[in-house]
């Protein structure tokens, strides 16, 4: 078991229950575990020592919702100025051409960006399985996470309700209920590790009320609970979704979830914008969580998440960057800044402080994922997941008055060091386990191929659009 000492830090922002800070403090780590933290700690000689002078240490950020495969469809000109349903129908025709290597490369890029912005644990929702392509696509994301060294929570998503059955997605990217449930069992049995300091935990995640059948939701809930894994889905993201549920199902979205077994402490939703007050109270009482994705919600004009009502009602709230195609980046620090600004605008200047936003992105997110015993704060006995910023950098000059708020207020997305489970995975702002330039070149080439392939199968003239975008 290797040991690591980070000593003489400018400050350690623990985000523990008391939000303690340790100016001039040190952290001693053995294996994955924090053994000591504070200003007067005793420790044995460490295998590795990091000089923390000028560095501020924070608990690793926890991303509760992402679609890593969407990394290849960022900044697509003809998917920029539209709302969710039109945006989805446009991009489905591109995503249907993804291959396993594309999924791997897009995950490497997205997860790499997350690590470089201080994220140490990422949940991902993968639900696009193109016809004729290997069904073992989520395995490619797990491979990428293992190579980069990030703690990972992939959720096996699904879509079973294609356009021919009244759903939104094209039939070419949906699967039958039998195939979905069989592969979900395989993913759980192959990868889910509920043990302490696990690097991979798996969830069950039918996509949304407008892309899966009632039967699949019900059976997925039963399957998840038989294995003791958590459950995730999109819910109440847009008014269009609410209208769809009322028209097709005769129910509001949360009512539909209740009928299919999708409420409880083991459930978290993505977005949650259009819940009414009664539903928010009900979610708080039953222990549901929500992944708040502010940038995506603003880009797609979905609405503003009622975060103050959620928190006051006891709903577990975490932060998510959402898919790269509806955010166009994978920066958790930038997302936290956007959250802070959005809710100052929406709820008033004192509604949600920068430190509150840091808490939501750490402790709050860990509770949403049911992982709070291991991650979310820097404390003795917890996982050594953290990031460090260099306070001597130019962009922090004139801002060194509140270390806890600093990365949120400034929104600086690149960190100096990221550590996951006691291992350095970002050093001096660079990924340790990947050649960034080579990865970027391969990923861009693959993204161009996917888009060009898609354009050959549609009426859109890709060359004309590419020339226009240039």
LOSEZA-819447 format. One record per residue (C-alpha): residue number from 1; residue in three letters; x, y, z. Coordinates in steps of 0.2 Angstrom, whole numbers, padded with zeros to 4 digits. Layout:
BEGIN
num_residuo_x_y_z
NUM_ALA_X_Y_Z;
...
END
This chain:
BEGIN
num_residuo_x_y_z
1_UNK_0000_0000_0000;
2_UNK_0008_0016_-0006;
3_UNK_0007_0032_0005;
4_UNK_0006_0051_0000;
5_UNK_0008_0067_0009;
6_UNK_0002_0084_0003;
7_UNK_0010_0096_0015;
8_UNK_0010_0115_0019;
9_UNK_-0005_0119_0008;
10_UNK_-0011_0137_0007;
11_UNK_-0028_0130_0013;
12_UNK_-0038_0114_0013;
13_UNK_-0057_0116_0010;
14_UNK_-0064_0101_0018;
15_UNK_-0083_0104_0014;
16_UNK_-0087_0092_0029;
17_UNK_-0102_0095_0039;
18_UNK_-0095_0110_0048;
19_UNK_-0086_0116_0032;
20_UNK_-0070_0117_0041;
21_UNK_-0054_0124_0033;
22_UNK_-0036_0121_0037;
23_UNK_-0024_0135_0032;
24_UNK_-0007_0129_0031;
25_UNK_-0013_0111_0033;
26_UNK_-0007_0094_0027;
27_UNK_-0016_0078_0021;
28_UNK_-0009_0061_0024;
29_UNK_-0015_0046_0013;
30_UNK_-0013_0027_0013;
31_UNK_-0019_0018_-0002;
32_UNK_-0036_0026_-0006;
33_UNK_-0039_0032_0011;
34_UNK_-0037_0049_0020;
35_UNK_-0028_0044_0036;
36_UNK_-0025_0062_0044;
37_UNK_-0029_0080_0039;
38_UNK_-0026_0096_0048;
39_UNK_-0012_0108_0054;
40_UNK_-0004_0097_0067;
41_UNK_-0005_0080_0060;
42_UNK_0008_0066_0064;
43_UNK_0012_0053_0050;
44_UNK_0025_0041_0045;
45_UNK_0037_0044_0031;
46_UNK_0027_0044_0015;
47_UNK_0032_0036_-0002;
48_UNK_0028_0052_-0011;
49_UNK_0027_0070_-0005;
50_UNK_0018_0084_-0014;
51_UNK_0023_0102_-0009;
52_UNK_0007_0111_-0007;
53_UNK_0014_0129_-0005;
54_UNK_0002_0141_-0014;
55_UNK_-0010_0127_-0017;
56_UNK_-0028_0126_-0011;
57_UNK_-0035_0109_-0009;
58_UNK_-0054_0105_-0012;
59_UNK_-0064_0088_-0012;
60_UNK_-0066_0081_-0029;
61_UNK_-0081_0087_-0038;
62_UNK_-0095_0074_-0042;
63_UNK_-0104_0074_-0058;
64_UNK_-0121_0067_-0057;
65_UNK_-0127_0067_-0075;
66_UNK_-0118_0066_-0092;
67_UNK_-0119_0058_-0109;
68_UNK_-0101_0056_-0114;
69_UNK_-0105_0049_-0131;
70_UNK_-0112_0067_-0136;
71_UNK_-0094_0073_-0135;
72_UNK_-0093_0071_-0154;
73_UNK_-0108_0082_-0158;
74_UNK_-0103_0098_-0149;
75_UNK_-0105_0114_-0158;
76_UNK_-0115_0106_-0172;
77_UNK_-0122_0122_-0181;
78_UNK_-0139_0115_-0186;
79_UNK_-0142_0109_-0168;
80_UNK_-0139_0125_-0159;
81_UNK_-0154_0136_-0159;
82_UNK_-0168_0124_-0154;
83_UNK_-0177_0116_-0139;
84_UNK_-0176_0098_-0133;
85_UNK_-0187_0088_-0144;
86_UNK_-0181_0096_-0160;
87_UNK_-0163_0095_-0154;
88_UNK_-0165_0077_-0151;
89_UNK_-0173_0073_-0167;
90_UNK_-0159_0081_-0176;
91_UNK_-0145_0073_-0167;
92_UNK_-0153_0055_-0166;
93_UNK_-0149_0054_-0185;
94_UNK_-0130_0057_-0181;
95_UNK_-0129_0046_-0165;
96_UNK_-0136_0031_-0175;
97_UNK_-0119_0030_-0183;
98_UNK_-0108_0028_-0168;
99_UNK_-0097_0014_-0167;
100_UNK_-0088_0006_-0152;
101_UNK_-0072_0015_-0154;
102_UNK_-0082_0032_-0156;
103_UNK_-0089_0028_-0139;
104_UNK_-0072_0025_-0131;
105_UNK_-0064_0040_-0139;
106_UNK_-0079_0052_-0134;
107_UNK_-0078_0045_-0116;
108_UNK_-0059_0048_-0115;
109_UNK_-0062_0066_-0121;
110_UNK_-0076_0070_-0109;
111_UNK_-0069_0061_-0094;
112_UNK_-0052_0069_-0097;
113_UNK_-0061_0086_-0097;
114_UNK_-0070_0082_-0081;
115_UNK_-0053_0077_-0073;
116_UNK_-0045_0093_-0078;
117_UNK_-0059_0103_-0070;
118_UNK_-0058_0095_-0053;
119_UNK_-0071_0081_-0056;
120_UNK_-0066_0064_-0048;
121_UNK_-0082_0055_-0049;
122_UNK_-0093_0055_-0064;
123_UNK_-0110_0047_-0067;
124_UNK_-0114_0044_-0086;
125_UNK_-0131_0039_-0094;
126_UNK_-0128_0029_-0110;
127_UNK_-0144_0025_-0119;
128_UNK_-0141_0025_-0138;
129_UNK_-0138_0008_-0145;
130_UNK_-0138_0009_-0165;
131_UNK_-0145_-0006_-0174;
132_UNK_-0131_-0017_-0181;
133_UNK_-0118_-0011_-0169;
134_UNK_-0111_-0021_-0154;
135_UNK_-0123_-0019_-0139;
136_UNK_-0108_-0019_-0127;
137_UNK_-0105_0000_-0129;
138_UNK_-0106_0005_-0111;
139_UNK_-0091_-0007_-0109;
140_UNK_-0081_0006_-0119;
141_UNK_-0085_0020_-0107;
142_UNK_-0079_0009_-0093;
143_UNK_-0063_0005_-0102;
144_UNK_-0060_0024_-0104;
145_UNK_-0063_0028_-0086;
146_UNK_-0052_0014_-0080;
147_UNK_-0038_0020_-0091;
148_UNK_-0039_0038_-0085;
149_UNK_-0041_0034_-0067;
150_UNK_-0058_0042_-0063;
151_UNK_-0071_0035_-0051;
152_UNK_-0086_0030_-0062;
153_UNK_-0104_0027_-0061;
154_UNK_-0111_0022_-0078;
155_UNK_-0129_0019_-0079;
156_UNK_-0136_0007_-0092;
157_UNK_-0148_0017_-0102;
158_UNK_-0161_0011_-0114;
159_UNK_-0174_0017_-0127;
160_UNK_-0188_0004_-0132;
161_UNK_-0202_0016_-0138;
162_UNK_-0197_0021_-0156;
163_UNK_-0207_0032_-0168;
164_UNK_-0217_0017_-0175;
165_UNK_-0224_0015_-0157;
166_UNK_-0227_0033_-0153;
167_UNK_-0210_0038_-0146;
168_UNK_-0198_0051_-0150;
169_UNK_-0182_0042_-0156;
170_UNK_-0180_0033_-0173;
171_UNK_-0182_0015_-0173;
172_UNK_-0164_0013_-0178;
173_UNK_-0158_0017_-0160;
174_UNK_-0170_0008_-0149;
175_UNK_-0170_-0010_-0143;
176_UNK_-0182_-0023_-0137;
177_UNK_-0186_-0025_-0119;
178_UNK_-0179_-0042_-0118;
179_UNK_-0162_-0037_-0125;
180_UNK_-0162_-0021_-0114;
181_UNK_-0165_-0031_-0098;
182_UNK_-0153_-0045_-0102;
183_UNK_-0139_-0033_-0106;
184_UNK_-0143_-0023_-0090;
185_UNK_-0140_-0039_-0080;
186_UNK_-0124_-0042_-0089;
187_UNK_-0117_-0025_-0086;
188_UNK_-0122_-0026_-0067;
189_UNK_-0114_-0043_-0065;
190_UNK_-0099_-0039_-0074;
191_UNK_-0094_-0022_-0067;
192_UNK_-0104_-0016_-0052;
193_UNK_-0094_-0016_-0036;
194_UNK_-0103_-0010_-0020;
195_UNK_-0087_-0012_-0009;
196_UNK_-0079_0003_0000;
197_UNK_-0069_0014_-0012;
198_UNK_-0075_0005_-0027;
199_UNK_-0070_0013_-0044;
200_UNK_-0085_0007_-0053;
201_UNK_-0104_0007_-0048;
202_UNK_-0118_0003_-0060;
203_UNK_-0135_0010_-0061;
204_UNK_-0151_0006_-0071;
205_UNK_-0157_0020_-0082;
206_UNK_-0171_0020_-0095;
207_UNK_-0170_0036_-0104;
208_UNK_-0186_0046_-0102;
209_UNK_-0205_0044_-0102;
210_UNK_-0206_0048_-0121;
211_UNK_-0194_0035_-0126;
212_UNK_-0197_0019_-0116;
213_UNK_-0213_0009_-0112;
214_UNK_-0222_0007_-0096;
215_UNK_-0217_-0011_-0095;
216_UNK_-0199_-0007_-0097;
217_UNK_-0199_0005_-0083;
218_UNK_-0208_-0007_-0071;
219_UNK_-0197_-0021_-0075;
220_UNK_-0181_-0011_-0074;
221_UNK_-0186_-0005_-0057;
222_UNK_-0188_-0023_-0051;
223_UNK_-0172_-0028_-0059;
224_UNK_-0162_-0014_-0051;
225_UNK_-0169_-0017_-0034;
226_UNK_-0166_-0036_-0035;
227_UNK_-0147_-0032_-0037;
228_UNK_-0147_-0017_-0025;
229_UNK_-0142_-0004_-0038;
230_UNK_-0148_0014_-0040;
231_UNK_-0160_0020_-0053;
232_UNK_-0159_0035_-0064;
233_UNK_-0169_0043_-0078;
234_UNK_-0173_0060_-0086;
235_UNK_-0189_0068_-0079;
236_UNK_-0198_0085_-0079;
237_UNK_-0185_0093_-0090;
238_UNK_-0197_0102_-0102;
239_UNK_-0215_0108_-0103;
240_UNK_-0216_0097_-0119;
241_UNK_-0212_0082_-0109;
242_UNK_-0226_0086_-0097;
243_UNK_-0238_0088_-0112;
244_UNK_-0233_0072_-0119;
245_UNK_-0236_0062_-0103;
246_UNK_-0253_0070_-0101;
247_UNK_-0258_0067_-0119;
248_UNK_-0251_0049_-0121;
249_UNK_-0252_0043_-0103;
250_UNK_-0265_0053_-0094;
251_UNK_-0253_0057_-0080;
252_UNK_-0240_0070_-0075;
253_UNK_-0222_0064_-0076;
254_UNK_-0220_0060_-0057;
255_UNK_-0237_0051_-0057;
256_UNK_-0230_0040_-0071;
257_UNK_-0215_0037_-0060;
258_UNK_-0225_0032_-0045;
259_UNK_-0235_0020_-0055;
260_UNK_-0220_0011_-0062;
261_UNK_-0210_0010_-0045;
262_UNK_-0198_0025_-0049;
263_UNK_-0198_0034_-0033;
264_UNK_-0188_0032_-0017;
265_UNK_-0171_0034_-0009;
266_UNK_-0163_0024_-0023;
267_UNK_-0169_0035_-0037;
268_UNK_-0162_0051_-0045;
269_UNK_-0169_0061_-0059;
270_UNK_-0160_0072_-0071;
271_UNK_-0167_0090_-0073;
272_UNK_-0183_0091_-0063;
273_UNK_-0188_0108_-0069;
274_UNK_-0207_0106_-0070;
275_UNK_-0212_0098_-0054;
276_UNK_-0226_0107_-0044;
277_UNK_-0224_0112_-0026;
278_UNK_-0234_0096_-0020;
279_UNK_-0223_0085_-0031;
280_UNK_-0207_0093_-0024;
281_UNK_-0213_0090_-0006;
282_UNK_-0217_0072_-0011;
283_UNK_-0200_0069_-0018;
284_UNK_-0192_0076_-0002;
285_UNK_-0202_0064_0009;
286_UNK_-0198_0049_-0001;
287_UNK_-0179_0053_-0003;
288_UNK_-0178_0056_-0022;
289_UNK_-0163_0065_-0029;
290_UNK_-0161_0077_-0044;
291_UNK_-0146_0081_-0055;
292_UNK_-0146_0099_-0058;
293_UNK_-0139_0104_-0075;
294_UNK_-0140_0123_-0077;
295_UNK_-0130_0126_-0093;
296_UNK_-0140_0113_-0103;
297_UNK_-0157_0119_-0096;
298_UNK_-0152_0137_-0102;
299_UNK_-0146_0132_-0119;
300_UNK_-0161_0122_-0123;
301_UNK_-0173_0135_-0115;
302_UNK_-0180_0121_-0104;
303_UNK_-0183_0132_-0089;
304_UNK_-0175_0135_-0072;
305_UNK_-0173_0122_-0059;
306_UNK_-0182_0127_-0043;
307_UNK_-0167_0124_-0032;
308_UNK_-0172_0133_-0017;
309_UNK_-0189_0124_-0015;
310_UNK_-0180_0108_-0018;
311_UNK_-0167_0111_-0004;
312_UNK_-0180_0117_0008;
313_UNK_-0191_0102_0005;
314_UNK_-0176_0090_0008;
315_UNK_-0174_0084_-0010;
316_UNK_-0156_0078_-0013;
317_UNK_-0148_0090_-0026;
318_UNK_-0132_0087_-0035;
319_UNK_-0123_0095_-0050;
320_UNK_-0122_0088_-0068;
321_UNK_-0114_0095_-0083;
322_UNK_-0127_0085_-0094;
323_UNK_-0122_0079_-0112;
324_UNK_-0108_0087_-0121;
325_UNK_-0120_0092_-0135;
326_UNK_-0131_0102_-0124;
327_UNK_-0117_0110_-0114;
328_UNK_-0103_0109_-0127;
329_UNK_-0090_0107_-0113;
330_UNK_-0087_0095_-0098;
331_UNK_-0081_0108_-0085;
332_UNK_-0088_0105_-0067;
333_UNK_-0081_0121_-0061;
334_UNK_-0088_0131_-0075;
335_UNK_-0105_0122_-0072;
336_UNK_-0104_0127_-0053;
337_UNK_-0101_0145_-0058;
338_UNK_-0116_0145_-0070;
339_UNK_-0127_0138_-0056;
340_UNK_-0122_0151_-0044;
341_UNK_-0125_0165_-0057;
342_UNK_-0142_0158_-0063;
343_UNK_-0149_0156_-0046;
344_UNK_-0144_0174_-0040;
345_UNK_-0154_0180_-0055;
346_UNK_-0168_0169_-0052;
347_UNK_-0169_0169_-0033;
348_UNK_-0160_0184_-0027;
349_UNK_-0142_0189_-0023;
350_UNK_-0141_0180_-0006;
351_UNK_-0151_0164_-0011;
352_UNK_-0136_0153_-0015;
353_UNK_-0118_0157_-0011;
354_UNK_-0103_0151_-0020;
355_UNK_-0098_0140_-0006;
356_UNK_-0116_0133_-0006;
357_UNK_-0113_0129_-0024;
358_UNK_-0097_0120_-0020;
359_UNK_-0106_0110_-0007;
360_UNK_-0120_0105_-0020;
361_UNK_-0106_0099_-0032;
362_UNK_-0097_0089_-0018;
363_UNK_-0107_0083_-0003;
364_UNK_-0124_0086_-0012;
365_UNK_-0119_0076_-0027;
366_UNK_-0112_0061_-0017;
367_UNK_-0129_0060_-0008;
368_UNK_-0138_0059_-0024;
369_UNK_-0127_0045_-0030;
370_UNK_-0128_0036_-0013;
371_UNK_-0110_0037_-0011;
372_UNK_-0108_0049_0003;
373_UNK_-0099_0037_0015;
374_UNK_-0084_0037_0003;
375_UNK_-0084_0054_-0007;
376_UNK_-0090_0072_-0006;
377_UNK_-0079_0079_0007;
378_UNK_-0061_0078_0014;
379_UNK_-0061_0069_0030;
380_UNK_-0052_0055_0039;
381_UNK_-0058_0038_0033;
382_UNK_-0065_0045_0017;
383_UNK_-0057_0042_-0001;
384_UNK_-0043_0053_-0006;
385_UNK_-0052_0061_-0020;
386_UNK_-0047_0080_-0022;
387_UNK_-0041_0093_-0033;
388_UNK_-0029_0107_-0031;
389_UNK_-0028_0125_-0038;
390_UNK_-0012_0135_-0039;
391_UNK_-0016_0152_-0031;
392_UNK_-0001_0160_-0039;
393_UNK_-0008_0160_-0056;
394_UNK_-0012_0176_-0064;
395_UNK_-0031_0173_-0065;
396_UNK_-0032_0173_-0046;
397_UNK_-0023_0189_-0043;
398_UNK_-0034_0201_-0034;
399_UNK_-0046_0187_-0029;
400_UNK_-0037_0178_-0014;
401_UNK_-0049_0184_-0001;
402_UNK_-0061_0168_0001;
403_UNK_-0052_0152_-0004;
404_UNK_-0068_0141_-0003;
405_UNK_-0077_0153_-0015;
406_UNK_-0062_0156_-0026;
407_UNK_-0064_0142_-0040;
408_UNK_-0083_0145_-0041;
409_UNK_-0083_0164_-0042;
410_UNK_-0068_0165_-0055;
411_UNK_-0075_0150_-0065;
412_UNK_-0057_0145_-0069;
413_UNK_-0060_0127_-0076;
414_UNK_-0042_0120_-0077;
415_UNK_-0035_0114_-0061;
416_UNK_-0017_0111_-0056;
417_UNK_-0018_0093_-0049;
418_UNK_-0032_0080_-0048;
419_UNK_-0030_0065_-0036;
420_UNK_-0042_0050_-0036;
421_UNK_-0040_0037_-0023;
422_UNK_-0023_0043_-0018;
423_UNK_-0017_0043_-0036;
424_UNK_-0012_0058_-0046;
425_UNK_-0022_0058_-0062;
426_UNK_-0019_0077_-0067;
427_UNK_-0002_0085_-0064;
428_UNK_0001_0103_-0068;
429_UNK_-0015_0104_-0078;
430_UNK_-0011_0089_-0089;
431_UNK_-0019_0071_-0089;
432_UNK_-0006_0059_-0082;
433_UNK_-0013_0044_-0091;
434_UNK_-0016_0050_-0109;
435_UNK_-0007_0059_-0123;
436_UNK_-0019_0074_-0124;
437_UNK_-0014_0080_-0142;
438_UNK_-0014_0062_-0149;
439_UNK_-0031_0059_-0141;
440_UNK_-0038_0076_-0148;
441_UNK_-0033_0072_-0165;
442_UNK_-0040_0054_-0165;
443_UNK_-0056_0061_-0158;
444_UNK_-0059_0075_-0170;
445_UNK_-0056_0063_-0185;
446_UNK_-0068_0051_-0178;
447_UNK_-0081_0065_-0175;
448_UNK_-0080_0071_-0193;
449_UNK_-0082_0053_-0199;
450_UNK_-0098_0051_-0189;
451_UNK_-0105_0067_-0194;
452_UNK_-0101_0065_-0213;
453_UNK_-0108_0047_-0212;
454_UNK_-0124_0054_-0205;
455_UNK_-0125_0068_-0218;
456_UNK_-0124_0055_-0232;
457_UNK_-0140_0047_-0225;
458_UNK_-0150_0064_-0224;
459_UNK_-0155_0078_-0235;
460_UNK_-0144_0090_-0226;
461_UNK_-0129_0096_-0236;
462_UNK_-0114_0093_-0224;
463_UNK_-0101_0102_-0235;
464_UNK_-0112_0117_-0237;
465_UNK_-0116_0118_-0218;
466_UNK_-0097_0116_-0214;
467_UNK_-0092_0130_-0226;
468_UNK_-0106_0141_-0217;
469_UNK_-0099_0137_-0200;
470_UNK_-0081_0141_-0205;
END
